[in-house]
């Protein structure tokens, strides 16, 4: 096993964990929309977005970078 195989394995595991996390967040959002107040994730996401946008242009740029990284 060389270093490239090890890095590919670690990368694929990390991608799987991130994919699982994003799927769980999506499910929690849907559940919270259908049954308000059950998970509280809508309030958390709203607070996160408002914390980015309250910083003006720098916050908006940070939000765009965050979304670009998360959508990878």
ZAFI-127232 format. One record per residue: residue number from 0; x, y, z of N, C-alpha, C, O, CB in turn. Coordinates in nm, 3 decimals. Glycine has a CB too. Layout:
// ZAFI-127232
  num      nxx      nyy      nzz     caxx     cayy     cazz      cxx      cyy      czz      oxx      oyy      ozz     cbxx     cbyy     cbzz
  NUM        X        Y        Z        X        Y        Z        X        Y        Z        X        Y        Z        X        Y        Z
...
This chain:
// ZAFI-127232
  num      nxx      nyy      nzz     caxx     cayy     cazz      cxx      cyy      czz      oxx      oyy      ozz     cbxx     cbyy     cbzz
    0    0.086   -0.118    0.000    0.000    0.000    0.000    0.089    0.123    0.000    0.175    0.139    0.087   -0.097    0.001    0.123
    1    0.069    0.208   -0.097    0.148    0.331   -0.102    0.069    0.448   -0.043   -0.046    0.434   -0.003    0.191    0.362   -0.246
    2    0.133    0.561   -0.040    0.074    0.680    0.024   -0.051    0.728   -0.051   -0.145    0.778    0.010    0.177    0.793    0.032
    3   -0.051    0.713   -0.183   -0.168    0.757   -0.261   -0.291    0.675   -0.227   -0.401    0.729   -0.217   -0.139    0.747   -0.411
    4   -0.274    0.544   -0.210   -0.388    0.460   -0.172   -0.440    0.497   -0.033   -0.561    0.501   -0.011   -0.349    0.311   -0.175
    5   -0.349    0.524    0.059   -0.390    0.563    0.194   -0.465    0.695    0.192   -0.568    0.709    0.259   -0.268    0.573    0.286
    6   -0.415    0.792    0.117   -0.483    0.922    0.108   -0.618    0.909    0.039   -0.714    0.977    0.078   -0.396    1.022    0.032
    7   -0.628    0.824   -0.061   -0.757    0.802   -0.127   -0.857    0.738   -0.033   -0.975    0.771   -0.035   -0.739    0.715   -0.252
    8   -0.810    0.647    0.050   -0.898    0.582    0.147   -0.948    0.682    0.250   -1.067    0.686    0.281   -0.826    0.466    0.217
    9   -0.858    0.762    0.303   -0.897    0.864    0.402   -0.992    0.964    0.340   -1.089    1.005    0.403   -0.773    0.936    0.458
   10   -0.964    1.004    0.217   -1.050    1.100    0.148   -1.190    1.044    0.124   -1.289    1.115    0.140   -0.986    1.142    0.015
   11   -1.198    0.918    0.085   -1.329    0.859    0.060   -1.409    0.842    0.189   -1.531    0.859    0.189   -1.314    0.724   -0.011
   12   -1.341    0.809    0.299   -1.409    0.799    0.428   -1.460    0.936    0.471   -1.574    0.949    0.517   -1.315    0.740    0.535
   13   -1.376    1.038    0.456   -1.417    1.174    0.494   -1.535    1.221    0.409   -1.628    1.283    0.461   -1.300    1.272    0.479
   14   -1.532    1.192    0.280   -1.644    1.229    0.193   -1.772    1.157    0.234   -1.880    1.216    0.229   -1.611    1.198    0.047
   15   -1.761    1.033    0.274   -1.878    0.959    0.320   -1.938    1.016    0.447   -2.060    1.027    0.460   -1.843    0.815    0.343
   16   -1.851    1.055    0.541   -1.898    1.113    0.667   -1.965    1.248    0.642   -2.070    1.277    0.699   -1.782    1.130    0.765
   17   -1.905    1.330    0.556   -1.963    1.461    0.525   -2.097    1.443    0.452   -2.193    1.514    0.481   -1.866    1.544    0.438
   18   -2.103    1.348    0.360   -2.228    1.320    0.289   -2.338    1.275    0.384   -2.453    1.316    0.371   -2.206    1.215    0.183
   19   -2.303    1.190    0.480   -2.399    1.145    0.579   -2.448    1.262    0.664   -2.567    1.273    0.692   -2.338    1.036    0.667
   20   -2.356    1.347    0.705   -2.394    1.464    0.786   -2.488    1.557    0.711   -2.586    1.604    0.767   -2.270    1.540    0.829
   21   -2.458    1.584    0.584   -2.544    1.670    0.504   -2.682    1.607    0.483   -2.783    1.677    0.481   -2.478    1.700    0.370
   22   -2.686    1.476    0.467   -2.815    1.408    0.453   -2.896    1.417    0.581   -3.017    1.439    0.576   -2.794    1.262    0.416
   23   -2.831    1.401    0.696   -2.902    1.412    0.824   -2.953    1.554    0.847   -3.062    1.572    0.902   -2.810    1.371    0.938
   24   -2.875    1.653    0.807   -2.919    1.792    0.820   -3.041    1.817    0.732   -3.136    1.884    0.774   -2.805    1.890    0.783
   25   -3.039    1.763    0.611   -3.153    1.780    0.521   -3.278    1.714    0.578   -3.387    1.773    0.572   -3.121    1.720    0.383
   26   -3.265    1.595    0.633   -3.379    1.527    0.693   -3.432    1.607    0.812   -3.553    1.621    0.829   -3.339    1.384    0.738
   27   -3.340    1.660    0.895   -3.383    1.739    1.010   -3.456    1.866    0.966   -3.553    1.906    1.030   -3.261    1.776    1.097
   28   -3.410    1.928    0.859   -3.479    2.047    0.807   -3.621    2.012    0.761   -3.715    2.085    0.792   -3.400    2.108    0.690
   29   -3.636    1.902    0.689   -3.768    1.862    0.641   -3.860    1.830    0.758   -3.976    1.870    0.759   -3.757    1.741    0.547
   30   -3.807    1.758    0.857   -3.888    1.724    0.975   -3.929    1.851    1.049   -4.044    1.862    1.093   -3.809    1.630    1.070
   31   -3.837    1.946    1.062   -3.868    2.069    1.134   -3.968    2.155    1.057   -4.045    2.230    1.118   -3.741    2.147    1.161
   32   -3.966    2.147    0.925   -4.065    2.222    0.846   -4.203    2.157    0.858   -4.304    2.227    0.871   -4.021    2.230    0.697
   33   -4.206    2.025    0.854   -4.334    1.954    0.864   -4.392    1.959    1.005   -4.513    1.973    1.023   -4.318    1.809    0.821
   34   -4.306    1.949    1.105   -4.347    1.952    1.245   -4.267    2.059    1.318   -4.164    2.028    1.378   -4.328    1.812    1.313
   35   -4.312    2.184    1.313   -4.232    2.296    1.367   -4.193    2.276    1.513   -4.273    2.231    1.596   -4.310    2.425    1.353
   36   -4.069    2.310    1.542   -4.020    2.306    1.679   -3.966    2.173    1.725   -3.925    2.161    1.841   -4.126    2.347    1.768
   37   -3.965    2.071    1.638   -3.919    1.940    1.683   -3.767    1.931    1.692   -3.714    1.873    1.786   -3.970    1.833    1.589
   38   -3.696    1.989    1.595   -3.550    1.980    1.597   -3.484    2.114    1.623   -3.371    2.117    1.674   -3.499    1.923    1.467
   39   -3.549    2.223    1.591   -3.491    2.355    1.611   -3.384    2.392    1.511   -3.316    2.493    1.527   -3.435    2.364    1.748
   40   -3.368    2.310    1.405   -3.261    2.336    1.310   -3.291    2.456    1.221   -3.198    2.523    1.174   -3.237    2.213    1.224
   41   -3.419    2.484    1.196   -3.453    2.601    1.114   -3.408    2.728    1.184   -3.355    2.819    1.120   -3.606    2.605    1.086
   42   -3.429    2.736    1.314   -3.382    2.853    1.390   -3.231    2.862    1.390   -3.175    2.971    1.382   -3.434    2.848    1.534
   43   -3.165    2.748    1.398   -3.018    2.747    1.397   -2.963    2.792    1.262   -2.868    2.870    1.257   -2.966    2.607    1.430
   44   -3.022    2.744    1.155   -2.978    2.785    1.021   -3.006    2.933    1.000   -2.924    3.004    0.942   -3.047    2.701    0.912
   45   -3.122    2.980    1.046   -3.155    3.123    1.034   -3.055    3.209    1.112   -3.012    3.314    1.063   -3.298    3.150    1.085
   46   -3.018    3.165    1.231   -2.920    3.239    1.311   -2.783    3.238    1.243   -2.712    3.338    1.248   -2.910    3.179    1.452
   47   -2.746    3.127    1.182   -2.618    3.118    1.112   -2.613    3.214    0.994   -2.516    3.286    0.975   -2.591    2.975    1.065
   48   -2.719    3.215    0.915   -2.724    3.304    0.798   -2.727    3.450    0.843   -2.659    3.533    0.782   -2.848    3.273    0.712
   49   -2.803    3.482    0.948   -2.808    3.621    0.993   -2.675    3.665    1.054   -2.640    3.782    1.046   -2.920    3.640    1.095
   50   -2.600    3.572    1.114   -2.469    3.611    1.166   -2.371    3.641    1.052   -2.284    3.727    1.066   -2.413    3.499    1.255
   51   -2.386    3.569    0.941   -2.303    3.600    0.825   -2.341    3.734    0.765   -2.254    3.817    0.736   -2.315    3.489    0.720
   52   -2.471    3.756    0.746   -2.515    3.876    0.674   -2.508    4.002    0.760   -2.510    4.112    0.706   -2.656    3.857    0.625
   53   -2.501    3.990    0.891   -2.492    4.109    0.975   -2.355    4.175    0.968   -2.337    4.287    1.014   -2.524    4.074    1.120
   54   -2.260    4.105    0.910   -2.124    4.159    0.897   -2.103    4.237    0.768   -1.990    4.276    0.738   -2.023    4.047    0.906
   55   -2.207    4.259    0.692   -2.197    4.338    0.570   -2.138    4.258    0.455   -2.166    4.139    0.440   -2.113    4.461    0.594
   56   -2.056    4.323    0.375   -2.001    4.262    0.256   -1.907    4.146    0.290   -1.907    4.045    0.221   -1.927    4.366    0.174
   57   -1.829    4.160    0.395   -1.736    4.053    0.436   -1.815    3.929    0.476   -1.777    3.817    0.440   -1.645    4.100    0.553
   58   -1.923    3.947    0.549   -2.007    3.835    0.588   -2.074    3.769    0.470   -2.086    3.647    0.466   -2.111    3.880    0.686
   59   -2.117    3.849    0.373   -2.180    3.796    0.254   -2.080    3.714    0.172   -2.114    3.607    0.122   -2.238    3.909    0.169
   60   -1.959    3.764    0.159   -1.854    3.689    0.088   -1.823    3.560    0.163   -1.804    3.455    0.101   -1.726    3.775    0.073
   61   -1.818    3.566    0.294   -1.793    3.446    0.374   -1.905    3.344    0.355   -1.879    3.224    0.346   -1.780    3.481    0.523
   62   -2.029    3.391    0.350   -2.142    3.302    0.329   -2.133    3.235    0.192   -2.160    3.115    0.180   -2.274    3.378    0.341
   63   -2.096    3.310    0.089   -2.083    3.254   -0.046   -1.972    3.148   -0.048   -1.989    3.042   -0.109   -2.054    3.366   -0.149
   64   -1.860    3.177    0.017   -1.750    3.080    0.023   -1.794    2.956    0.100   -1.763    2.844    0.058   -1.625    3.142    0.089
   65   -1.865    2.973    0.211   -1.915    2.861    0.291   -2.008    2.772    0.208   -1.996    2.649    0.212   -1.988    2.913    0.415
   66   -2.099    2.832    0.134   -2.193    2.756    0.052   -2.119    2.686   -0.060   -2.152    2.572   -0.092   -2.304    2.849   -0.005
   67   -2.020    2.751   -0.120   -1.944    2.688   -0.227   -1.868    2.566   -0.177   -1.860    2.465   -0.246   -1.847    2.789   -0.289
   68   -1.811    2.576   -0.057   -1.739    2.463    0.001   -1.835    2.352    0.038   -1.806    2.234    0.016   -1.658    2.507    0.124
   69   -1.949    2.387    0.095   -2.047    2.286    0.137   -2.109    2.214    0.019   -2.149    2.098    0.031   -2.156    2.352    0.221
   70   -2.119    2.281   -0.095   -2.182    2.217   -0.212   -2.085    2.128   -0.289   -2.126    2.060   -0.383   -2.238    2.323   -0.304
   71   -1.960    2.126   -0.251   -1.863    2.039   -0.317   -1.894    1.902   -0.282   -1.825    1.809   -0.325   -1.720    2.071   -0.280
